[in-house]
Amino acid sequence: AVYRIVAIDVRSRREGRDLRNVGFYDPIKNQS
């Protein structure tokens, strides 16, 4: 599974818009 990492502006939360797209996190590729 790939998780989309985003920062949500609290004031825009009802609208569900992403304030900025931080990037994608793939736990299979990024195992530690």
mmCIF entry with sequence, helices, sheets and N, C-alpha, C, O atoms, coordinates in Angstrom:
data_MODEL
# 
_entry.id   MODEL 
# 
_entity.id                         1 
_entity.type                       polymer 
_entity.pdbx_number_of_molecules   1 
# 
_entity_poly.entity_id                      1 
_entity_poly.type                           'polypeptide(L)' 
_entity_poly.nstd_linkage                   no 
_entity_poly.nstd_monomer                   no 
_entity_poly.pdbx_seq_one_letter_code       AVYRIVAIDVRSRREGRDLRNVGFYDPIKNQS 
_entity_poly.pdbx_seq_one_letter_code_can   AVYRIVAIDVRSRREGRDLRNVGFYDPIKNQS 
_entity_poly.pdbx_strand_id                 A 
# 
loop_
_entity_poly_seq.entity_id 
_entity_poly_seq.num 
_entity_poly_seq.mon_id 
_entity_poly_seq.hetero 
1 1  ALA n 
1 2  VAL n 
1 3  TYR n 
1 4  ARG n 
1 5  ILE n 
1 6  VAL n 
1 7  ALA n 
1 8  ILE n 
1 9  ASP n 
1 10 VAL n 
1 11 ARG n 
1 12 SER n 
1 13 ARG n 
1 14 ARG n 
1 15 GLU n 
1 16 GLY n 
1 17 ARG n 
1 18 ASP n 
1 19 LEU n 
1 20 ARG n 
1 21 ASN n 
1 22 VAL n 
1 23 GLY n 
1 24 PHE n 
1 25 TYR n 
1 26 ASP n 
1 27 PRO n 
1 28 ILE n 
1 29 LYS n 
1 30 ASN n 
1 31 GLN n 
1 32 SER n 
# 
_struct_asym.id          A 
_struct_asym.entity_id   1 
# 
_struct_conf.conf_type_id            HELX_P 
_struct_conf.id                      HELX_P1 
_struct_conf.pdbx_PDB_helix_id       AA1 
_struct_conf.beg_label_comp_id       VAL 
_struct_conf.beg_label_asym_id       A 
_struct_conf.beg_label_seq_id        10 
_struct_conf.pdbx_beg_PDB_ins_code   ? 
_struct_conf.end_label_comp_id       GLU 
_struct_conf.end_label_asym_id       A 
_struct_conf.end_label_seq_id        15 
_struct_conf.pdbx_end_PDB_ins_code   ? 
_struct_conf.beg_auth_comp_id        VAL 
_struct_conf.beg_auth_asym_id        A 
_struct_conf.beg_auth_seq_id         10 
_struct_conf.end_auth_comp_id        GLU 
_struct_conf.end_auth_asym_id        A 
_struct_conf.end_auth_seq_id         15 
_struct_conf.pdbx_PDB_helix_class    5 
_struct_conf.details                 ? 
_struct_conf.pdbx_PDB_helix_length   6 
# 
_struct_conf_type.id          HELX_P 
_struct_conf_type.criteria    ? 
_struct_conf_type.reference   ? 
# 
_struct_sheet.id               AA1 
_struct_sheet.type             ? 
_struct_sheet.number_strands   2 
_struct_sheet.details          ? 
# 
_struct_sheet_order.sheet_id     AA1 
_struct_sheet_order.range_id_1   1 
_struct_sheet_order.range_id_2   2 
_struct_sheet_order.offset       ? 
_struct_sheet_order.sense        anti-parallel 
# 
loop_
_struct_sheet_range.sheet_id 
_struct_sheet_range.id 
_struct_sheet_range.beg_label_comp_id 
_struct_sheet_range.beg_label_asym_id 
_struct_sheet_range.beg_label_seq_id 
_struct_sheet_range.pdbx_beg_PDB_ins_code 
_struct_sheet_range.end_label_comp_id 
_struct_sheet_range.end_label_asym_id 
_struct_sheet_range.end_label_seq_id 
_struct_sheet_range.pdbx_end_PDB_ins_code 
_struct_sheet_range.beg_auth_comp_id 
_struct_sheet_range.beg_auth_asym_id 
_struct_sheet_range.beg_auth_seq_id 
_struct_sheet_range.end_auth_comp_id 
_struct_sheet_range.end_auth_asym_id 
_struct_sheet_range.end_auth_seq_id 
AA1 1 TYR A 3  ? ALA A 7  ? TYR A 3  ALA A 7  
AA1 2 ARG A 20 ? TYR A 25 ? ARG A 20 TYR A 25 
# 
loop_
_atom_site.group_PDB 
_atom_site.id 
_atom_site.type_symbol 
_atom_site.label_atom_id 
_atom_site.label_alt_id 
_atom_site.label_comp_id 
_atom_site.label_asym_id 
_atom_site.label_entity_id 
_atom_site.label_seq_id 
_atom_site.pdbx_PDB_ins_code 
_atom_site.Cartn_x 
_atom_site.Cartn_y 
_atom_site.Cartn_z 
_atom_site.occupancy 
_atom_site.B_iso_or_equiv 
_atom_site.pdbx_formal_charge 
_atom_site.auth_seq_id 
_atom_site.auth_comp_id 
_atom_site.auth_asym_id 
_atom_site.auth_atom_id 
_atom_site.pdbx_PDB_model_num 
ATOM 1   N N  . ALA A 1 1  ? 0.851   -1.195 0.000  1.00 0.00 ? 1  ALA A N  1 
ATOM 2   C CA . ALA A 1 1  ? 0.000   0.000  0.000  1.00 0.00 ? 1  ALA A CA 1 
ATOM 3   C C  . ALA A 1 1  ? 0.883   1.240  0.000  1.00 0.00 ? 1  ALA A C  1 
ATOM 4   O O  . ALA A 1 1  ? 1.942   1.261  0.629  1.00 0.00 ? 1  ALA A O  1 
ATOM 5   N N  . VAL A 1 2  ? 0.444   2.263  -0.703 1.00 0.00 ? 2  VAL A N  1 
ATOM 6   C CA . VAL A 1 2  ? 1.166   3.528  -0.745 1.00 0.00 ? 2  VAL A CA 1 
ATOM 7   C C  . VAL A 1 2  ? 0.308   4.569  -0.045 1.00 0.00 ? 2  VAL A C  1 
ATOM 8   O O  . VAL A 1 2  ? -0.874  4.721  -0.354 1.00 0.00 ? 2  VAL A O  1 
ATOM 9   N N  . TYR A 1 3  ? 0.904   5.279  0.892  1.00 0.00 ? 3  TYR A N  1 
ATOM 10  C CA . TYR A 1 3  ? 0.169   6.292  1.631  1.00 0.00 ? 3  TYR A CA 1 
ATOM 11  C C  . TYR A 1 3  ? 0.521   7.673  1.104  1.00 0.00 ? 3  TYR A C  1 
ATOM 12  O O  . TYR A 1 3  ? 1.689   7.988  0.880  1.00 0.00 ? 3  TYR A O  1 
ATOM 13  N N  . ARG A 1 4  ? -0.517  8.501  0.908  1.00 0.00 ? 4  ARG A N  1 
ATOM 14  C CA . ARG A 1 4  ? -0.288  9.853  0.445  1.00 0.00 ? 4  ARG A CA 1 
ATOM 15  C C  . ARG A 1 4  ? -0.151  10.754 1.663  1.00 0.00 ? 4  ARG A C  1 
ATOM 16  O O  . ARG A 1 4  ? -1.037  10.796 2.517  1.00 0.00 ? 4  ARG A O  1 
ATOM 17  N N  . ILE A 1 5  ? 0.958   11.471 1.738  1.00 0.00 ? 5  ILE A N  1 
ATOM 18  C CA . ILE A 1 5  ? 1.224   12.323 2.897  1.00 0.00 ? 5  ILE A CA 1 
ATOM 19  C C  . ILE A 1 5  ? 0.883   13.760 2.520  1.00 0.00 ? 5  ILE A C  1 
ATOM 20  O O  . ILE A 1 5  ? 1.455   14.323 1.587  1.00 0.00 ? 5  ILE A O  1 
ATOM 21  N N  . VAL A 1 6  ? -0.057  14.345 3.258  1.00 0.00 ? 6  VAL A N  1 
ATOM 22  C CA . VAL A 1 6  ? -0.480  15.703 2.943  1.00 0.00 ? 6  VAL A CA 1 
ATOM 23  C C  . VAL A 1 6  ? -0.606  16.514 4.220  1.00 0.00 ? 6  VAL A C  1 
ATOM 24  O O  . VAL A 1 6  ? -0.788  15.966 5.307  1.00 0.00 ? 6  VAL A O  1 
ATOM 25  N N  . ALA A 1 7  ? -0.508  17.804 4.073  1.00 0.00 ? 7  ALA A N  1 
ATOM 26  C CA . ALA A 1 7  ? -0.743  18.706 5.193  1.00 0.00 ? 7  ALA A CA 1 
ATOM 27  C C  . ALA A 1 7  ? -2.075  19.404 4.947  1.00 0.00 ? 7  ALA A C  1 
ATOM 28  O O  . ALA A 1 7  ? -2.282  20.009 3.896  1.00 0.00 ? 7  ALA A O  1 
ATOM 29  N N  . ILE A 1 8  ? -2.960  19.318 5.904  1.00 0.00 ? 8  ILE A N  1 
ATOM 30  C CA . ILE A 1 8  ? -4.288  19.905 5.749  1.00 0.00 ? 8  ILE A CA 1 
ATOM 31  C C  . ILE A 1 8  ? -4.374  21.188 6.573  1.00 0.00 ? 8  ILE A C  1 
ATOM 32  O O  . ILE A 1 8  ? -4.019  21.202 7.752  1.00 0.00 ? 8  ILE A O  1 
ATOM 33  N N  . ASP A 1 9  ? -4.844  22.255 5.948  1.00 0.00 ? 9  ASP A N  1 
ATOM 34  C CA . ASP A 1 9  ? -5.088  23.485 6.686  1.00 0.00 ? 9  ASP A CA 1 
ATOM 35  C C  . ASP A 1 9  ? -6.372  23.289 7.491  1.00 0.00 ? 9  ASP A C  1 
ATOM 36  O O  . ASP A 1 9  ? -7.408  22.921 6.938  1.00 0.00 ? 9  ASP A O  1 
ATOM 37  N N  . VAL A 1 10 ? -6.298  23.534 8.787  1.00 0.00 ? 10 VAL A N  1 
ATOM 38  C CA . VAL A 1 10 ? -7.440  23.295 9.666  1.00 0.00 ? 10 VAL A CA 1 
ATOM 39  C C  . VAL A 1 10 ? -8.650  24.104 9.217  1.00 0.00 ? 10 VAL A C  1 
ATOM 40  O O  . VAL A 1 10 ? -9.783  23.633 9.318  1.00 0.00 ? 10 VAL A O  1 
ATOM 41  N N  . ARG A 1 11 ? -8.422  25.306 8.726  1.00 0.00 ? 11 ARG A N  1 
ATOM 42  C CA . ARG A 1 11 ? -9.527  26.167 8.307  1.00 0.00 ? 11 ARG A CA 1 
ATOM 43  C C  . ARG A 1 11 ? -10.180 25.652 7.040  1.00 0.00 ? 11 ARG A C  1 
ATOM 44  O O  . ARG A 1 11 ? -11.350 25.935 6.784  1.00 0.00 ? 11 ARG A O  1 
ATOM 45  N N  . SER A 1 12 ? -9.433  24.896 6.241  1.00 0.00 ? 12 SER A N  1 
ATOM 46  C CA . SER A 1 12 ? -9.972  24.378 4.984  1.00 0.00 ? 12 SER A CA 1 
ATOM 47  C C  . SER A 1 12 ? -10.408 22.924 5.130  1.00 0.00 ? 12 SER A C  1 
ATOM 48  O O  . SER A 1 12 ? -10.737 22.263 4.145  1.00 0.00 ? 12 SER A O  1 
ATOM 49  N N  . ARG A 1 13 ? -10.407 22.437 6.359  1.00 0.00 ? 13 ARG A N  1 
ATOM 50  C CA . ARG A 1 13 ? -10.625 21.027 6.597  1.00 0.00 ? 13 ARG A CA 1 
ATOM 51  C C  . ARG A 1 13 ? -11.992 20.571 6.104  1.00 0.00 ? 13 ARG A C  1 
ATOM 52  O O  . ARG A 1 13 ? -12.125 19.463 5.584  1.00 0.00 ? 13 ARG A O  1 
ATOM 53  N N  . ARG A 1 14 ? -13.001 21.411 6.261  1.00 0.00 ? 14 ARG A N  1 
ATOM 54  C CA . ARG A 1 14 ? -14.350 21.046 5.838  1.00 0.00 ? 14 ARG A CA 1 
ATOM 55  C C  . ARG A 1 14 ? -14.399 20.839 4.340  1.00 0.00 ? 14 ARG A C  1 
ATOM 56  O O  . ARG A 1 14 ? -15.159 20.011 3.839  1.00 0.00 ? 14 ARG A O  1 
ATOM 57  N N  . GLU A 1 15 ? -13.582 21.597 3.631  1.00 0.00 ? 15 GLU A N  1 
ATOM 58  C CA . GLU A 1 15 ? -13.578 21.496 2.175  1.00 0.00 ? 15 GLU A CA 1 
ATOM 59  C C  . GLU A 1 15 ? -12.767 20.297 1.719  1.00 0.00 ? 15 GLU A C  1 
ATOM 60  O O  . GLU A 1 15 ? -12.897 19.842 0.583  1.00 0.00 ? 15 GLU A O  1 
ATOM 61  N N  . GLY A 1 16 ? -11.927 19.788 2.615  1.00 0.00 ? 16 GLY A N  1 
ATOM 62  C CA . GLY A 1 16 ? -11.165 18.590 2.315  1.00 0.00 ? 16 GLY A CA 1 
ATOM 63  C C  . GLY A 1 16 ? -10.026 18.821 1.340  1.00 0.00 ? 16 GLY A C  1 
ATOM 64  O O  . GLY A 1 16 ? -9.533  17.878 0.720  1.00 0.00 ? 16 GLY A O  1 
ATOM 65  N N  . ARG A 1 17 ? -9.603  20.080 1.201  1.00 0.00 ? 17 ARG A N  1 
ATOM 66  C CA . ARG A 1 17 ? -8.508  20.352 0.266  1.00 0.00 ? 17 ARG A CA 1 
ATOM 67  C C  . ARG A 1 17 ? -7.170  20.103 0.929  1.00 0.00 ? 17 ARG A C  1 
ATOM 68  O O  . ARG A 1 17 ? -7.006  20.298 2.133  1.00 0.00 ? 17 ARG A O  1 
ATOM 69  N N  . ASP A 1 18 ? -6.222  19.672 0.124  1.00 0.00 ? 18 ASP A N  1 
ATOM 70  C CA . ASP A 1 18 ? -4.870  19.503 0.638  1.00 0.00 ? 18 ASP A CA 1 
ATOM 71  C C  . ASP A 1 18 ? -4.155  20.842 0.536  1.00 0.00 ? 18 ASP A C  1 
ATOM 72  O O  . ASP A 1 18 ? -4.118  21.452 -0.533 1.00 0.00 ? 18 ASP A O  1 
ATOM 73  N N  . LEU A 1 19 ? -3.592  21.295 1.638  1.00 0.00 ? 19 LEU A N  1 
ATOM 74  C CA . LEU A 1 19 ? -2.864  22.560 1.625  1.00 0.00 ? 19 LEU A CA 1 
ATOM 75  C C  . LEU A 1 19 ? -1.619  22.413 0.764  1.00 0.00 ? 19 LEU A C  1 
ATOM 76  O O  . LEU A 1 19 ? -1.298  23.291 -0.037 1.00 0.00 ? 19 LEU A O  1 
ATOM 77  N N  . ARG A 1 20 ? -0.932  21.308 0.935  1.00 0.00 ? 20 ARG A N  1 
ATOM 78  C CA . ARG A 1 20 ? 0.201   21.021 0.074  1.00 0.00 ? 20 ARG A CA 1 
ATOM 79  C C  . ARG A 1 20 ? 0.432   19.529 0.070  1.00 0.00 ? 20 ARG A C  1 
ATOM 80  O O  . ARG A 1 20 ? 0.177   18.844 1.060  1.00 0.00 ? 20 ARG A O  1 
ATOM 81  N N  . ASN A 1 21 ? 0.913   19.034 -1.042 1.00 0.00 ? 21 ASN A N  1 
ATOM 82  C CA . ASN A 1 21 ? 1.167   17.611 -1.169 1.00 0.00 ? 21 ASN A CA 1 
ATOM 83  C C  . ASN A 1 21 ? 2.614   17.363 -0.772 1.00 0.00 ? 21 ASN A C  1 
ATOM 84  O O  . ASN A 1 21 ? 3.537   17.735 -1.497 1.00 0.00 ? 21 ASN A O  1 
ATOM 85  N N  . VAL A 1 22 ? 2.809   16.736 0.382  1.00 0.00 ? 22 VAL A N  1 
ATOM 86  C CA . VAL A 1 22 ? 4.159   16.535 0.894  1.00 0.00 ? 22 VAL A CA 1 
ATOM 87  C C  . VAL A 1 22 ? 4.877   15.463 0.090  1.00 0.00 ? 22 VAL A C  1 
ATOM 88  O O  . VAL A 1 22 ? 6.071   15.579 -0.183 1.00 0.00 ? 22 VAL A O  1 
ATOM 89  N N  . GLY A 1 23 ? 4.152   14.430 -0.284 1.00 0.00 ? 23 GLY A N  1 
ATOM 90  C CA . GLY A 1 23 ? 4.781   13.380 -1.069 1.00 0.00 ? 23 GLY A CA 1 
ATOM 91  C C  . GLY A 1 23 ? 4.111   12.045 -0.823 1.00 0.00 ? 23 GLY A C  1 
ATOM 92  O O  . GLY A 1 23 ? 3.053   11.972 -0.197 1.00 0.00 ? 23 GLY A O  1 
ATOM 93  N N  . PHE A 1 24 ? 4.733   10.995 -1.320 1.00 0.00 ? 24 PHE A N  1 
ATOM 94  C CA . PHE A 1 24 ? 4.197   9.657  -1.162 1.00 0.00 ? 24 PHE A CA 1 
ATOM 95  C C  . PHE A 1 24 ? 5.137   8.837  -0.292 1.00 0.00 ? 24 PHE A C  1 
ATOM 96  O O  . PHE A 1 24 ? 6.358   8.950  -0.395 1.00 0.00 ? 24 PHE A O  1 
ATOM 97  N N  . TYR A 1 25 ? 4.553   8.017  0.559  1.00 0.00 ? 25 TYR A N  1 
ATOM 98  C CA . TYR A 1 25 ? 5.344   7.150  1.431  1.00 0.00 ? 25 TYR A CA 1 
ATOM 99  C C  . TYR A 1 25 ? 4.997   5.705  1.114  1.00 0.00 ? 25 TYR A C  1 
ATOM 100 O O  . TYR A 1 25 ? 3.852   5.282  1.276  1.00 0.00 ? 25 TYR A O  1 
ATOM 101 N N  . ASP A 1 26 ? 5.981   4.960  0.665  1.00 0.00 ? 26 ASP A N  1 
ATOM 102 C CA . ASP A 1 26 ? 5.781   3.551  0.356  1.00 0.00 ? 26 ASP A CA 1 
ATOM 103 C C  . ASP A 1 26 ? 6.524   2.733  1.399  1.00 0.00 ? 26 ASP A C  1 
ATOM 104 O O  . ASP A 1 26 ? 7.752   2.661  1.358  1.00 0.00 ? 26 ASP A O  1 
ATOM 105 N N  . PRO A 1 27 ? 5.807   2.112  2.341  1.00 0.00 ? 27 PRO A N  1 
ATOM 106 C CA . PRO A 1 27 ? 6.458   1.396  3.443  1.00 0.00 ? 27 PRO A CA 1 
ATOM 107 C C  . PRO A 1 27 ? 7.279   0.205  2.970  1.00 0.00 ? 27 PRO A C  1 
ATOM 108 O O  . PRO A 1 27 ? 8.191   -0.229 3.674  1.00 0.00 ? 27 PRO A O  1 
ATOM 109 N N  . ILE A 1 28 ? 6.978   -0.324 1.806  1.00 0.00 ? 28 ILE A N  1 
ATOM 110 C CA . ILE A 1 28 ? 7.735   -1.465 1.296  1.00 0.00 ? 28 ILE A CA 1 
ATOM 111 C C  . ILE A 1 28 ? 9.126   -1.010 0.849  1.00 0.00 ? 28 ILE A C  1 
ATOM 112 O O  . ILE A 1 28 ? 10.111  -1.718 1.058  1.00 0.00 ? 28 ILE A O  1 
ATOM 113 N N  . LYS A 1 29 ? 9.204   0.171  0.235  1.00 0.00 ? 29 LYS A N  1 
ATOM 114 C CA . LYS A 1 29 ? 10.490  0.688  -0.223 1.00 0.00 ? 29 LYS A CA 1 
ATOM 115 C C  . LYS A 1 29 ? 11.276  1.302  0.921  1.00 0.00 ? 29 LYS A C  1 
ATOM 116 O O  . LYS A 1 29 ? 12.506  1.310  0.908  1.00 0.00 ? 29 LYS A O  1 
ATOM 117 N N  . ASN A 1 30 ? 10.556  1.818  1.915  1.00 0.00 ? 30 ASN A N  1 
ATOM 118 C CA . ASN A 1 30 ? 11.206  2.581  2.977  1.00 0.00 ? 30 ASN A CA 1 
ATOM 119 C C  . ASN A 1 30 ? 11.274  1.811  4.285  1.00 0.00 ? 30 ASN A C  1 
ATOM 120 O O  . ASN A 1 30 ? 11.123  2.400  5.356  1.00 0.00 ? 30 ASN A O  1 
ATOM 121 N N  . GLN A 1 31 ? 11.495  0.525  4.219  1.00 0.00 ? 31 GLN A N  1 
ATOM 122 C CA . GLN A 1 31 ? 11.624  -0.248 5.450  1.00 0.00 ? 31 GLN A CA 1 
ATOM 123 C C  . GLN A 1 31 ? 12.901  0.148  6.171  1.00 0.00 ? 31 GLN A C  1 
ATOM 124 O O  . GLN A 1 31 ? 13.934  0.394  5.548  1.00 0.00 ? 31 GLN A O  1 
ATOM 125 N N  . SER A 1 32 ? 12.813  0.206  7.499  1.00 0.00 ? 32 SER A N  1 
ATOM 126 C CA . SER A 1 32 ? 13.984  0.585  8.277  1.00 0.00 ? 32 SER A CA 1 
ATOM 127 C C  . SER A 1 32 ? 14.412  -0.562 9.183  1.00 0.00 ? 32 SER A C  1 
ATOM 128 O O  . SER A 1 32 ? 15.388  -0.434 9.922  1.00 0.00 ? 32 SER A O  1 
# 
